[in-house]
């Protein structure tokens, strides 16, 4: 089972900051997840559309001038990073899961991310709850003239419900990852996804009972705010004599 650090090491450090990502990279993880909004021609790593909760300003991040966003401090300490800054930090050490929140221009995003993948050799998963947008991004990448980096990209379609036809939606979207809320995933959903050759990733898993149940279902990866705890717990399942404590 893959361990994906949700917004970095966010149980101990402020989410979606370079500090949180740096600390996550010190752990035994497989991927880092982050959220992006387009601001002018830049892609800012921030979860909420509104900046009110984590900064001293108000409003929607994608409505603001880039210079103003770049001057904001999260909890009075940390600048909001760009996708490029986080990608430079991560490089090809682990997979970078980019959850797309808002984008004004798909082609701008595709060009931006293409440069990152080519120059930094990043392994990337692009995910979104916005399935039409995700499809548009995938189609735009598929039409790139230089296809040398296409193998480095996977796509995950996020959902927060249990579909009637299980993971069939992943085939319609031609994505490899069914990303689903842990609270609605079922063994039948996981089995159906696997029969279709798809992986199942669940968010956001922070409790032992949940992780144990997902492991029994055969879930392939989890997003967690507690990547240190999750790795230790999995090790105890593989090695019951482990001395790890929770």
Phi and psi in degrees as a GROMACS rama.xvg file:
@    title "Ramachandran Plot"
@    xaxis  label "Phi"
@    yaxis  label "Psi"
@TYPE xy
-77.453  142.864  UNK-2
-107.161  117.447  UNK-3
-113.419  117.706  UNK-4
-74.6662  108.23  UNK-5
-73.9736  110.42  UNK-6
58.6403  30.6973  UNK-7
89.8445  -153.233  UNK-8
-87.8577  68.8254  UNK-9
-80.6902  -8.77704  UNK-10
-75.8949  -20.6287  UNK-11
-116.668  -21.905  UNK-12
-133.971  156.457  UNK-13
-60.6169  128.715  UNK-14
-55.856  146.259  UNK-15
57.0221  34.0272  UNK-16
-114.826  159.591  UNK-17
-61.8298  -31.3881  UNK-18
-63.7793  -45.8497  UNK-19
-62.6405  -40.2157  UNK-20
-71.2806  -40.096  UNK-21
-60.5678  -43.8798  UNK-22
-68.6816  -34.9161  UNK-23
-62.9376  -36.6405  UNK-24
-69.2478  -14.5931  UNK-25
-80.9269  -9.43226  UNK-26
-98.7792  171.087  UNK-27
-87.0731  85.1627  UNK-28
-122.713  164.837  UNK-29
-106.632  -23.12  UNK-30
-158.632  160.109  UNK-31
-120.897  133.273  UNK-32
-106.574  141.226  UNK-33
-146.28  167.954  UNK-34
-120.397  144.502  UNK-35
-130.835  146.886  UNK-36
-125.677  140.071  UNK-37
-80.6773  130.082  UNK-38
-127.712  108.67  UNK-39
56.0084  -122.898  UNK-40
-102.826  17.8384  UNK-41
-114.148  161.716  UNK-42
-124.784  109.846  UNK-43
-95.1993  138.649  UNK-44
-90.4019  102.399  UNK-45
-162.033  141.708  UNK-46
-85.174  -57.9111  UNK-47
-75.3917  148.551  UNK-48
-66.8669  -35.1041  UNK-49
-92.9001  139.104  UNK-50
-92.6237  -0.183084  UNK-51
-57.7363  -39.2989  UNK-52
-70.5485  -35.1938  UNK-53
-110.668  -7.85507  UNK-54
-129.369  175.515  UNK-55
-87.061  -0.773177  UNK-56
-102.086  177.217  UNK-57
-131.642  158.498  UNK-58
115.155  -179.679  UNK-59
-93.6801  133.829  UNK-60
-59.9912  -36.4974  UNK-61
-80.0178  -6.2204  UNK-62
-92.3613  -8.02684  UNK-63
-94.1151  153.334  UNK-64
-63.8908  146.502  UNK-65
-59.5101  -41.7206  UNK-66
-58.6452  -37.8042  UNK-67
-68.9259  -42.6918  UNK-68
-63.0717  -40.8662  UNK-69
-65.7762  -21.4127  UNK-70
-89.5062  -6.56741  UNK-71
-74.3608  150.489  UNK-72
-120.581  129.277  UNK-73
-78.1106  121.577  UNK-74
53.5945  32.1901  UNK-75
73.2294  7.76873  UNK-76
-126.984  -50.7495  UNK-77
-107.764  129.631  UNK-78
-64.2943  153.04  UNK-79
-75.3596  120.379  UNK-80
-78.5502  161.433  UNK-81
-91.7557  161.096  UNK-82
-59.3309  -39.4819  UNK-83
-62.6821  -40.1131  UNK-84
-64.7279  -41.3404  UNK-85
-68.683  -41.477  UNK-86
-62.4545  -38.015  UNK-87
-63.2114  -39.2599  UNK-88
-65.1185  -44.2055  UNK-89
-79.1015  -41.6923  UNK-90
58.3989  -134.094  UNK-91
-108.864  21.8423  UNK-92
-70.2634  -42.2921  UNK-93
-139.602  168.706  UNK-94
-71.5947  142.494  UNK-95
-105.502  112.556  UNK-96
-94.6069  109.269  UNK-97
-99.3725  107.181  UNK-98
-88.8604  118.626  UNK-99
-84.7284  119.575  UNK-100
-94.7068  -64.6956  UNK-101
-134.334  135.838  UNK-102
-138.804  135.711  UNK-103
-93.2307  -28.0814  UNK-104
-140.609  112.313  UNK-105
-62.3838  -42.6303  UNK-106
-64.779  -36.3227  UNK-107
-61.4608  -43.5838  UNK-108
-64.0241  -44.6571  UNK-109
-62.1873  -43.9484  UNK-110
-63.9898  -42.4217  UNK-111
-61.6286  -50.1022  UNK-112
-71.3444  -32.6353  UNK-113
-59.1782  -44.4898  UNK-114
-61.0813  -41.1492  UNK-115
-61.9531  -46.8608  UNK-116
-65.1735  -41.7017  UNK-117
-67.4321  -45.9883  UNK-118
-83.4774  -29.0061  UNK-119
-108.103  -6.43308  UNK-120
56.5243  38.3403  UNK-121
-72.2635  145.524  UNK-122
-95.4484  125.119  UNK-123
-126.952  137.49  UNK-124
-114.232  127.763  UNK-125
-104.154  125.544  UNK-126
-133.272  159.742  UNK-127
-168.727  152.38  UNK-128
-79.3008  -19.7213  UNK-129
-86.3801  92.3765  UNK-130
-68.8304  -38.2312  UNK-131
-60.5808  -40.152  UNK-132
-64.7974  -44.1695  UNK-133
-59.1924  -42.0052  UNK-134
-64.0428  -40.8157  UNK-135
-63.5516  -40.8409  UNK-136
-64.1237  -44.8401  UNK-137
-61.8779  -44.5572  UNK-138
-62.1484  -39.4856  UNK-139
-65.495  -40.8166  UNK-140
-65.6998  -39.0067  UNK-141
-62.9244  -25.5819  UNK-142
-92.2847  2.34655  UNK-143
-62.0938  138.688  UNK-144
-67.5198  -40.9474  UNK-145
-90.6681  106.019  UNK-146
-100.55  11.7111  UNK-147
-62.8136  -25.9172  UNK-148
-101.394  -1.62337  UNK-149
-60.0236  -32.9297  UNK-150
-63.6564  -17.0885  UNK-151
-84.8155  -1.25033  UNK-152
-114.72  133.106  UNK-153
-122.175  165.657  UNK-154
-128.849  137.523  UNK-155
-125.371  125.132  UNK-156
-96.1923  112.547  UNK-157
-81.5323  139.038  UNK-158
-141.15  157.797  UNK-159
-122.84  22.9813  UNK-160
-144.378  170.317  UNK-161
-99.1687  107.755  UNK-162
-66.2669  149.542  UNK-163
-59.9724  -39.369  UNK-164
-102.378  29.8135  UNK-165
55.0022  -123.646  UNK-166
-94.1398  17.1811  UNK-167
-58.4873  -31.6999  UNK-168
-59.2349  -27.7549  UNK-169
-68.7378  -30.1045  UNK-170
-72.6277  -40.4353  UNK-171
-61.7585  -35.3032  UNK-172
-88.6897  -11.1718  UNK-173
58.31  48.9321  UNK-174
-113.805  159.418  UNK-175
-98.9293  -12.072  UNK-176
-125.051  124.991  UNK-177
-94.7232  105.798  UNK-178
-101.83  120.177  UNK-179
-140.471  148.311  UNK-180
-58.5072  131.102  UNK-181
-59.0437  -27.1536  UNK-182
-75.8904  -12.084  UNK-183
-121.166  -6.61479  UNK-184
-68.7735  148.505  UNK-185
-132.367  160.016  UNK-186
-57.2979  -37.7332  UNK-187
-63.6079  -39.0623  UNK-188
-62.2133  -46.1909  UNK-189
-62.8501  -45.6966  UNK-190
-61.5305  -41.7291  UNK-191
-65.0566  -42.773  UNK-192
-61.1693  -43.9361  UNK-193
-65.9764  -36.7275  UNK-194
-63.0167  -29.8418  UNK-195
-86.7232  1.80675  UNK-196
78.2455  23.0048  UNK-197
-105.676  152.601  UNK-198
-94.4449  150.847  UNK-199
-115.435  121.057  UNK-200
-116.033  136.147  UNK-201
-117.268  141.133  UNK-202
-122.116  160.952  UNK-203
-105.523  119.959  UNK-204
-102.345  113.144  UNK-205
-131.145  8.8603  UNK-206
-131.176  146.369  UNK-207
-60.9314  -45.1468  UNK-208
-60.3506  -42.6765  UNK-209
-63.1424  -48.1985  UNK-210
-62.3018  -40.1607  UNK-211
-61.731  -43.2714  UNK-212
-65.6277  -41.0417  UNK-213
-67.6742  -36.1251  UNK-214
-62.9696  -41.6117  UNK-215
-65.9419  -33.49  UNK-216
-70.8374  -21.2773  UNK-217
91.4068  21.4557  UNK-218
-59.7841  141.186  UNK-219
-88.8592  -23.8764  UNK-220
-160.923  154.324  UNK-221
-131.545  143.318  UNK-222
-90.2649  132.305  UNK-223
-145.461  144.314  UNK-224
-77.4819  -13.7015  UNK-225
-121.129  64.0676  UNK-226
-63.5696  -28.9341  UNK-227
-65.9172  -46.61  UNK-228
-63.3283  -44.507  UNK-229
-62.069  -43.0571  UNK-230
-65.1294  -42.0246  UNK-231
-62.9461  -40.8573  UNK-232
-64.1279  -43.7255  UNK-233
-62.4961  -36.1434  UNK-234
-64.3622  -35.2331  UNK-235
-68.2507  -29.5921  UNK-236
-72.2586  -33.3468  UNK-237
-82.5773  -30.2459  UNK-238
-132.283  91.1536  UNK-239
-59.4358  -16.9791  UNK-240
-86.0389  0.0715553  UNK-241
-59.8396  146.801  UNK-242
-93.6869  10.9202  UNK-243
-64.7582  144.119  UNK-244
-125.581  156.873  UNK-245
